[in-house]
Amino acid sequence: MSRMKQHFDFGSLIVIAVTFILFAIALFTKGLTHDILLEAAIFLVSLKLIIMSYKNVDLAEPLQRNLDSIQEVVRRIESQDRKNRAE
């Protein structure tokens, strides 16, 4: 569950739950008719957006680590440069 909290905020979890609940309600009220295909398409689009959000977080974490390491190297270079100027 903690890994899920890393990727989804509280608002996203609410949207996921509401989308699933509305899909289930539509399934039971409309039955297996033509309209359920539209409901399923909407559900799948919502699911795709959720998956894209999850993947964006997975891609952003390594980039953030790389940026932090680059920033640390720049700080070290700047501190050495200041030390060299002082001498």
C-alpha positions as CSV (number, residue, x, y, z in Angstrom):
1,M,0.0,0.0,0.0
2,S,2.9,2.4,0.7
3,R,4.1,2.0,-2.9
4,M,0.6,3.0,-4.1
5,K,0.7,6.1,-2.0
6,Q,4.0,7.1,-3.7
7,H,2.3,7.1,-7.1
8,F,-1.2,8.2,-6.4
9,D,-2.4,11.0,-4.2
10,F,-5.7,11.0,-2.3
11,G,-7.6,12.7,-5.1
12,S,-6.4,10.1,-7.7
13,L,-7.5,7.3,-5.5
14,I,-11.0,8.9,-5.1
15,V,-11.3,9.3,-8.9
16,I,-10.3,5.6,-9.4
17,A,-12.9,4.5,-6.9
18,V,-15.7,6.7,-8.2
19,T,-14.9,5.6,-11.8
20,F,-15.1,2.0,-10.9
21,I,-18.3,2.4,-8.9
22,L,-20.0,4.3,-11.7
23,F,-18.9,1.7,-14.2
24,A,-20.3,-1.1,-11.9
25,I,-23.6,0.8,-11.5
26,A,-23.9,1.3,-15.3
27,L,-23.2,-2.4,-15.8
28,F,-26.0,-3.4,-13.5
29,T,-28.5,-0.8,-14.6
30,K,-28.0,-1.0,-18.4
31,G,-27.2,-4.7,-18.6
32,L,-25.2,-6.1,-21.5
33,T,-26.6,-3.7,-24.2
34,H,-25.0,-1.5,-26.7
35,D,-24.7,1.3,-24.2
36,I,-22.4,-0.8,-22.0
37,L,-19.8,-0.6,-24.8
38,L,-19.7,3.1,-24.4
39,E,-19.4,2.8,-20.6
40,A,-16.6,0.3,-21.0
41,A,-14.8,2.6,-23.4
42,I,-15.0,5.5,-21.0
43,F,-13.8,3.2,-18.2
44,L,-10.8,2.1,-20.3
45,V,-9.9,5.7,-21.1
46,S,-9.9,6.5,-17.4
47,L,-7.8,3.5,-16.7
48,K,-5.3,4.5,-19.4
49,L,-5.0,7.9,-17.9
50,I,-4.4,6.4,-14.5
51,I,-1.7,4.1,-15.9
52,M,0.0,7.0,-17.7
53,S,0.0,8.9,-14.4
54,Y,1.7,5.9,-12.7
55,K,4.3,5.6,-15.4
56,N,5.1,9.3,-15.2
57,V,5.9,9.0,-11.5
58,D,8.1,6.0,-12.3
59,L,10.0,7.9,-15.0
60,A,10.3,11.1,-12.9
61,E,12.0,9.5,-9.9
62,P,15.3,8.5,-11.7
63,L,15.4,11.8,-13.5
64,Q,15.1,13.6,-10.1
65,R,18.0,11.5,-8.7
66,N,20.1,12.4,-11.8
67,L,19.3,16.1,-11.4
68,D,20.2,15.9,-7.7
69,S,23.6,14.3,-8.4
70,I,24.3,16.9,-11.2
71,Q,23.4,19.7,-8.8
72,E,25.8,18.2,-6.2
73,V,28.6,18.1,-8.7
74,V,28.0,21.7,-9.7
75,R,28.1,22.7,-6.0
76,R,31.4,21.0,-5.5
77,I,32.9,22.6,-8.6
78,E,31.6,26.0,-7.5
79,S,33.1,25.6,-4.0
80,Q,36.5,24.5,-5.5
81,D,36.3,27.5,-7.8
82,R,35.7,29.9,-4.9
83,K,38.5,28.2,-3.0
84,N,40.9,28.7,-5.9
85,R,39.9,32.3,-6.3
86,A,40.6,33.0,-2.6
87,E,44.1,31.6,-2.9
